[in-house]
Structures are given as structure tokens and as C-alpha cells.
Amino acid sequence: MFNQLKKYLQSDQTVSPEAVCPNCWGRQEYQGQFSDAIKKEEITLSNIDQKKGWIEAYAAKNLHGIKLQKKGNKVVCPSCNLAI
């Protein structure tokens, strides 16, 4: 999950990180919450690797419920049951 969030931060994209449900990411406004938390912790691209533990803990606490899970030949969100 850390690598997906790091890639997300490096890209300036507005879509959800690969590892999380795009439906929940937008609907529940995780993007804004995540961006605010990153700013509050003063995480930048130059110190992101040093803050790996903080990012992993944040993801475990706040994003675990919307992390996509593989079920058969599909990927499913445990929160909203969106199948991709």
C-alpha cells in the first residue's frame, strides 16, 4: 500500500491510488482527508521514504476498509462491494 500511495503523491493525479476503491475514495472524500493529513505531517517528496511508517499507519487506520481485495478473477471493495 505504501508504494501505491507514494506513486499517487508523486504523480499529482486526482484519481484514486491503485490499491484503493475509486468509488469510496471519491464518495467518502478520502482524497481531501489524505491530502490534509500529508500537509499536516509536512510530508514532501524529499522526505516521503523517511515517513514510510507514518504513511503505513495512516493507511492501516483509515484506508484498510477500502483496500481492494482479489476475489476470483475480479477485484472487490470490502466496503461498497464494487467489483472491478
HELIX and SHEET records of a PDB file:
HELIX    1   1 PHE A    2  SER A   11  1                                  10    
HELIX    2   2 PRO A   22  ARG A   27  1                                   6    
HELIX    3   3 TYR A   30  LYS A   40  1                                  11    
HELIX    4   4 LYS A   52  TYR A   58  1                                   7    
HELIX    5   5 ALA A   59  LEU A   63  3                                   5    
HELIX    6   6 HIS A   64  ILE A   66  5                                   3    
SHEET    1   A 2 GLN A  69  LYS A  71  0                                        
SHEET    2   A 2 LYS A  74  VAL A  76 -1                                        
END                                                                             
